Amino acid sequence: MYVYMQNNNKLSRLRQQLHDSVDRLRQVLEVAWDRSPLVKGSLYQIARRCGRPHCRCTRGHLHRNFVLTWSEQGRHHMRSLSPEQVAQLRPKSREYARFRQARAQVTVLCKRILAILDQIEELRREAS
């Protein structure tokens, strides 16, 4: 009788954990229902020399501009952006990062849910 009660308590806790994990999964998946466009990559500002021998950048006043960087098939790409493009792409790039972060959380939550289900199965299984 004691083992039965102990198993019931464990099952109750596991079911609550399962419920909480599924709720969290629903919250994380909200990002997938959003319709805002995504742009793969990160925006950041770089400072570099242009290579002309008498330019101001040779005296430490480096040229600054924004770039979009991304990786495709193992290769890194970089594209210089105009100020208008930066204003246009920044929210799309942030949304992409938010989407990828949510995707990573889905992976973790799914593993957790499967582990809980395995434990529930183990507790509910009758000895044969």
N, C-alpha and C positions, 0 to 999 in steps of 0.2 A: 504493500500500500504506500509506503514511504517513497519508493522509487517512482511510482505512478504520479504522486503529488509533485515530486521533484521534476519529473519530465514535463508535467503540465505547466509548472512555473517557467521552465526553460522555453517551452513552446510559446507561452504567452509573451515572454520577452522577445523571442525571435520574430514572432508575428508583428509585434510593435516596431521592431527594427526594420522589418520588411515594409511595413506601412510607411514609416518615416522615409525610407530610401526611395520608395516609389513616388512619394510626394515631392521629394527633392529632385528626382528625375523629371517629373512634370515641370517643375520650376525651371530647371536648366534647359529643357527643350523649348521653352518659350522663345528663345532666340531663333529657333528654326522657323517659327511662324511669321517672323518679321519679314517685311517685303523690301526693306531698304537694300540698295545695291552694295555689293562687296568689291573691294579691289585687293587682290592678293599682293602682299608686300608691306614694307614699313617705310615711312617717310622720316627722313632726318636731314639735318644740315651738315654739309661738309665744308672744309676749308682746305684749299690746296693752291699750289703754284701752277701757273699756266705754262711756264717753260720759256717765255720770252726773256732774253738776257737783261733788258733794261726796264722791266715792268716793276711796279711798286711791290709786287708779291715777293720779289727777291730781297726786299728790305724788311720783310716781316708782315706786310699788310696783305694777308692771303685773300684770295677770291672765295667768297662764300656763296653757296647756292644749295637749294634743296634737291634731294634725289629720292626716287622710289627704288627700293631694292626688293628683289624676290628671288626665289630659287625654283628652278624647273628642271626636272630630270637630273638632279645632282649638280647643276650648273647655276652659278650666281649671276644675276643680271642687275644692272643699275641704269636708271634713266634720269637725266636731269629734267627738272621741272621749272616752269615759269611760275611767278607768284599766283597767277590765276588758276593754274593747274593744282598748286598746293592747296589753295582754298577749296577747290572742287574735290580733290582726292583724300584730304585728311580725314573727313568723317567716314568715307568709304573704307579707308584703311583701318581705322579704329573699329569699325563694325566687323571687318574681317578678323581682327585680333580677338574681338569679343566672341565671334562665332567659333574660332579655333579653340579658345579657352573652354567654351561650353562643350565642344566636342570631346575634349580631353576629360572633362568632368563626367560626361556620359560613359566613357570607357571605365573610369574608376567606379562609378555607381553600378554599372552593369556587373562588374566583377564582384562587388559587394553583395548585390542582390543574389547572384548565383551562389555565393558562399553561404548566405543565409538560407537559401532554398536547400542546399546540400545538408545543412545542419538540421533543418526541419524534417527533411526526408529521413535522416538517420534516427531522429527521435521518434518518428511515427512508424518506422519499419518494425514489424513484428519479427521476433526470432524464428527462424525456420528449422 
